[in-house]
Amino acid sequence: MRTVLLTVVYYLAVTPWGWCRRRVRDPLARRWRPRAETYWHFAPGDGAGTEAGAARKR
């Protein structure tokens, strides 16, 4: 009986909450940006995206 109750609570409370949260905010930044030059996110200070960083990684 406990499994059935937890399943009902999950689908009636947790699932709609997650849907609403994703409608307001995009936590993984998956939204389509047509004017974006790139979708890569570089870590600060790693030198990626610069000539020095590209030469270092070769």
Backbone hydrogen bonds in HBPLUS format (Angstrom, degrees):
<---DONOR---> <-ACCEPTOR-->    atom                        ^
c    i                          cat <-CA-CA->   ^        H-A-AA   ^      H-
h    n   atom  resd res      DA  || num        DHA   H-A  angle D-A-AA Bond
n    s   type  num  typ     dist DA aas  dist angle  dist       angle   num
A0005-LEU N   A0001-MET O   3.07 MM   4  6.34 162.3  2.10 151.8 156.5     1
A0006-LEU N   A0002-ARG O   2.91 MM   4  6.12 163.6  1.93 153.4 157.6     2
A0007-THR N   A0003-THR O   2.94 MM   4  6.07 151.2  2.02 144.0 152.2     3
A0008-VAL N   A0004-VAL O   3.01 MM   4  6.23 158.1  2.06 149.7 155.0     4
A0009-VAL N   A0005-LEU O   2.97 MM   4  6.20 165.1  1.99 152.0 156.1     5
A0010-TYR N   A0006-LEU O   2.93 MM   4  6.02 156.3  1.98 142.2 149.0     6
A0011-TYR N   A0007-THR O   3.05 MM   4  6.28 168.9  2.07 152.3 154.1     7
A0012-LEU N   A0008-VAL O   2.94 MM   4  5.98 139.9  2.10 147.5 158.3     8
A0013-ALA N   A0009-VAL O   2.87 MM   4  5.61 137.9  2.05 144.7 152.2     9
A0014-VAL N   A0010-TYR O   3.05 MM   4  4.94 116.8  2.46 115.0 131.9    10
A0015-THR N   A0010-TYR O   3.04 MM   5  6.31 160.5  2.08 170.2 171.2    11
A0017-TRP N   A0013-ALA O   3.34 MM   4  6.30 151.7  2.42 138.6 146.6    12
A0018-GLY N   A0014-VAL O   3.01 MM   4  6.26 154.6  2.08 151.2 157.6    13
A0019-TRP N   A0015-THR O   3.03 MM   4  6.34 157.3  2.08 154.2 160.5    14
A0020-CYS N   A0016-PRO O   2.96 MM   4  6.15 164.7  1.98 150.4 154.1    15
A0021-ARG N   A0017-TRP O   2.97 MM   4  6.13 157.4  2.02 146.0 152.8    16
A0022-ARG N   A0018-GLY O   3.01 MM   4  6.19 155.5  2.07 146.8 152.7    17
A0023-ARG N   A0019-TRP O   3.06 MM   4  6.30 138.0  2.24 142.7 154.0    18
A0023-ARG N   A0020-CYS O   3.19 MM   3  5.11 127.9  2.48  92.9 106.5    19
A0024-VAL N   A0020-CYS O   3.28 MM   4  6.55 141.8  2.43 145.0 153.5    20
A0025-ARG N   A0021-ARG O   3.02 MM   4  6.17 164.0  2.05 153.0 157.4    21
A0029-ALA N   A0026-ASP O   3.14 MM   3  5.30 165.5  2.17 113.5 117.5    22
A0036-ALA N   A0033-ARG O   3.12 MM   3  5.42 164.0  2.15 114.7 119.4    23
A0046-ASP N   A0043-ALA O   3.44 MM   3  5.92 159.7  2.48 134.6 130.9    24
A0050-THR N   A0047-GLY O   3.38 MM   3  5.85 150.3  2.47 132.8 131.2    25
A0054-ALA N   A0050-THR O   2.94 MM   4  6.15 156.3  2.00 150.4 157.1    26
A0055-ALA N   A0051-GLU O   2.94 MM   4  6.10 159.2  1.99 149.5 154.7    27
A0056-ARG N   A0052-ALA O   3.03 MM   4  6.12 150.0  2.12 141.6 149.8    28
A0057-LYS N   A0053-GLY O   3.18 MM   4  6.32 144.0  2.32 140.7 148.5    29
A0058-ARG N   A0055-ALA O   3.39 MM   3  5.46 154.2  2.46  99.6 106.8    30
